[in-house]
Amino acid sequence: MTLMNPSATQQFDYSWVPAHRMNKMKVPKNLWPWLTSDASMTAKLQGLGTLTVEVIEDAWGTPTARERSRLKLRPREAARIRTVLLKVDDITVIYARSIIPAKSLRGHWRQVKHLKNKPLGGYLFQHRALVRSSIEVTQLPKSLFPNQKTGLWARRSVFHQFGPGILVNEAFFDEINHLKSPFGLL
């Protein structure tokens, strides 16, 4: 079972560093490819077992100050906030928080609000016009996820196609290290 500080969804408000500027030696070797891969995380996880999505929240809400800044949103601009746990063979491996501004829900992205327990990444990567920003990383404090041995490493990037884009934050649980690496020998 994954224990999580109930206010964790509002606490992704930390300093983020572009992945290419991160000291690679600070990050566990087997986690580095997960943090920096441009490929679909959904596709990587589906290749390792049965992927399920447990939706924690999927509703209109208020992004943190850094999330608003990253998406260049004004303080009161509406955004849908989707927080989920990604599980492979019933083992929780990723906590994800996505910020979906109302202005981005255009074209085929209007369907994003109807995903329910389907993975957002699987939907986004279907479209060729998708552009992804550079990946930023951080280590979150241990207090966010009390049953984890250390603070979780996380990444974020913005997917652009409509409006200001969709900001996707992903935190990697230690359990991801028990999966066979989809990145080959490390």
Buried (B, 14 or more C-beta within 10 A) or exposed (E): EBEBBEEBBBBBEBEBBEBEEBEEEEBEEEBBBBBBBEEBBBBBBBEBBEBBBEEBEBEEBBBBEBBBEBBEBEEEBBBBBBBBBBBBEEBBBBBBBBBBBBBBBEEEBEEBBEBEEBBBBBBBBEEEEBEBBEBBBBBBEBEBBEEBEEBBBBBBBBBBBBBBBBBBBBBBBBBBEEBEBBBEEE
